[in-house]
Amino acid sequence: MHKKKILIVDDEYDITEFLSYNFKKREFEVRVAMNGIEAQQILLTWLPDIIITDILMPEQNGIGLCHDLKNNILTKNIPVVFLSASSDEYHALAAMDAGGVHYISKPVRLEILFKMVEEVLIDAQKG
């Protein structure tokens, strides 16, 4: 069985380091991007099983990234989980409308995030 691959997209270095460290401890292969543009560059050569993205980032935000992913035949089936400090209902709705499968607020509780990711990956395997 191959390691599950996760792409973490967030412009806050502390968040990407924290999540990267903890997902690696759970045997994930992890890549990190600081915005949607950087994420799309990674996706040209490496396709993850799941993406966790912030919403509010420079260059390209998480909602724009998700829209682009869902309109690309190679990435449209990758589940996207939004992790954001924004408590704005508009952002949560826009994230789900863009094709996100979950929305979770920062500060994140790791056990909840791990459980969510596990469930999303199980659902994705079912097709």
C-alpha positions as CSV (number, residue, x, y, z in Angstrom):
1,M,0.0,0.0,0.0
2,H,1.4,3.4,-0.9
3,K,1.6,6.3,1.4
4,K,-1.3,8.7,1.2
5,K,-0.3,12.0,-0.4
6,I,-1.5,15.3,0.9
7,L,-1.0,18.9,-0.4
8,I,-1.2,21.6,2.3
9,V,-1.8,25.1,0.9
10,D,-1.5,28.0,3.3
11,D,0.3,31.3,3.4
12,E,1.1,31.0,7.1
13,Y,4.5,29.2,7.5
14,D,3.7,28.1,11.1
15,I,0.5,26.4,9.9
16,T,2.1,24.5,7.0
17,E,5.0,23.4,9.3
18,F,2.6,22.3,12.0
19,L,0.3,20.3,9.7
20,S,3.2,18.9,7.6
21,Y,5.0,17.6,10.7
22,N,1.8,16.0,12.1
23,F,0.7,14.4,8.8
24,K,4.2,13.0,8.2
25,K,4.0,11.4,11.7
26,R,0.8,9.7,10.4
27,E,2.7,8.3,7.4
28,F,1.5,10.8,4.8
29,E,3.7,12.0,2.0
30,V,3.4,15.8,2.3
31,R,4.0,18.7,0.0
32,V,3.4,22.4,0.9
33,A,2.4,25.4,-1.2
34,M,2.0,29.0,0.0
35,N,-0.8,29.9,-2.4
36,G,-3.0,28.6,-5.2
37,I,-0.5,29.4,-7.9
38,E,2.3,27.5,-6.2
39,A,-0.1,24.6,-5.5
40,Q,-1.0,24.4,-9.2
41,Q,2.7,24.3,-10.1
42,I,3.1,21.3,-7.8
43,L,0.1,19.6,-9.3
44,L,1.7,19.6,-12.7
45,T,4.0,16.8,-11.6
46,W,2.5,15.4,-8.3
47,L,-1.1,14.5,-7.7
48,P,-2.1,14.1,-4.0
49,D,-4.9,12.0,-2.6
50,I,-6.3,15.1,-0.8
51,I,-5.7,18.8,-0.5
52,I,-6.1,21.0,2.6
53,T,-6.2,24.7,1.7
54,D,-6.7,28.0,3.4
55,I,-9.1,30.4,1.8
56,L,-7.5,33.8,2.2
57,M,-4.0,33.8,0.5
58,P,-2.1,36.1,-1.9
59,E,-1.7,35.4,-5.6
60,Q,-4.7,33.0,-5.8
61,N,-7.0,32.2,-2.9
62,G,-8.3,28.7,-1.9
63,I,-11.7,29.2,-3.6
64,G,-10.1,30.1,-6.9
65,L,-7.7,27.1,-6.6
66,C,-10.6,24.8,-5.9
67,H,-12.6,26.2,-8.9
68,D,-9.5,25.5,-11.1
69,L,-9.0,22.0,-9.7
70,K,-12.6,21.1,-10.3
71,N,-12.4,22.3,-13.9
72,N,-9.3,20.2,-14.7
73,I,-9.8,16.6,-15.8
74,L,-6.6,15.5,-14.0
75,T,-7.5,17.1,-10.6
76,K,-11.3,17.3,-10.5
77,N,-11.6,14.2,-8.3
78,I,-9.1,15.3,-5.6
79,P,-11.0,16.1,-2.5
80,V,-10.5,19.6,-1.1
81,V,-10.8,20.4,2.6
82,F,-10.9,24.1,3.5
83,L,-9.1,25.2,6.7
84,S,-9.6,28.9,7.4
85,A,-9.4,31.5,10.1
86,S,-12.3,33.2,8.4
87,S,-15.6,32.7,10.2
88,D,-17.5,34.6,7.4
89,E,-20.4,32.5,6.3
90,Y,-20.0,33.8,2.7
91,H,-16.5,32.2,2.6
92,A,-17.8,28.9,3.9
93,L,-20.6,28.8,1.4
94,A,-18.3,29.9,-1.5
95,A,-15.8,27.1,-0.5
96,M,-18.5,24.5,-0.6
97,D,-19.9,25.9,-3.9
98,A,-16.4,25.7,-5.4
99,G,-16.3,22.0,-4.8
100,G,-14.9,21.7,-1.3
101,V,-15.9,18.6,0.7
102,H,-15.4,20.1,4.2
103,Y,-14.8,23.5,5.9
104,I,-13.0,23.7,9.3
105,S,-12.1,26.8,11.2
106,K,-8.7,27.7,12.7
107,P,-7.4,27.2,15.2
108,V,-7.6,23.6,14.1
109,R,-8.0,20.7,16.5
110,L,-5.8,18.0,15.0
111,E,-7.8,15.0,16.0
112,I,-10.9,16.4,14.3
113,L,-8.9,17.2,11.2
114,F,-7.3,13.8,11.1
115,K,-10.7,12.1,11.4
116,M,-12.1,14.3,8.7
117,V,-9.3,13.5,6.3
118,E,-9.6,9.8,7.0
119,E,-13.3,9.9,6.3
120,V,-12.8,11.9,3.1
121,L,-10.2,9.5,1.8
122,I,-12.4,6.5,2.6
123,D,-15.3,8.1,0.7
124,A,-13.0,8.9,-2.2
125,Q,-11.9,5.3,-2.5
126,K,-15.6,4.2,-2.7
127,G,-15.9,6.5,-5.7
